[in-house]
Amino acid sequence: MKIPYTKTTLGKNKKIALVAHDNKKSDLIEWAKFNKTLLAHHIIYATGTTGGLLEKELGIEILKLQSGPLGGDQQIGSKIVEGDIDFLIFFWDPLEPVPHDPDVKALLRMAVVWNIPMACNRASADFLISSPLMDEEYDRLVPDYDTYRNRLIEANA
């Protein structure tokens, strides 16, 4: 079934989620400090521990959610679904097993399902944050899942 799209205009000030696994927190903080001027006029969300560290280092308000293992990744995913997050930067560690790995995969999946720009490492974050689209309005195509939601389920399926 082909899913149609609708347009959602993202404002000049994006709602950005910053997330990092423990082994990547210092990388994210270093990246955020380097990009502080670019980040400062956007609305920044972060999972608990990462958010506290970022707020301390950057001196800007961070909307902090729960720590990732306590549900923060799921909260970010929920905010993506609700349209409250425009952009995800998640420095994750593919070599370190984490107890909340299913939550991490669900978060990454929600970003793809809802067509949210996403960076999972410093190089991709650098390319995205420096895009001219970051500081202007952008018409993002959002899948219109009404057909999917309203589909008839065959009794024998």
Secondary structure, 3 states (H helix, E strand, C coil): CCCCEEEEEECCCCEEEEEECHHHHHHHHHHHHHCHHHHHCCEEEECHHHHHHHHHHHCCCCEECCCHHHCHHHHHHHHHHCCCCCEEEEECCCCCCCCCHHHHHHHHHHHHHCCCCEECCHHHHHHHHCCHHHHCCEEEEEECCHHHHCCCCCCCC
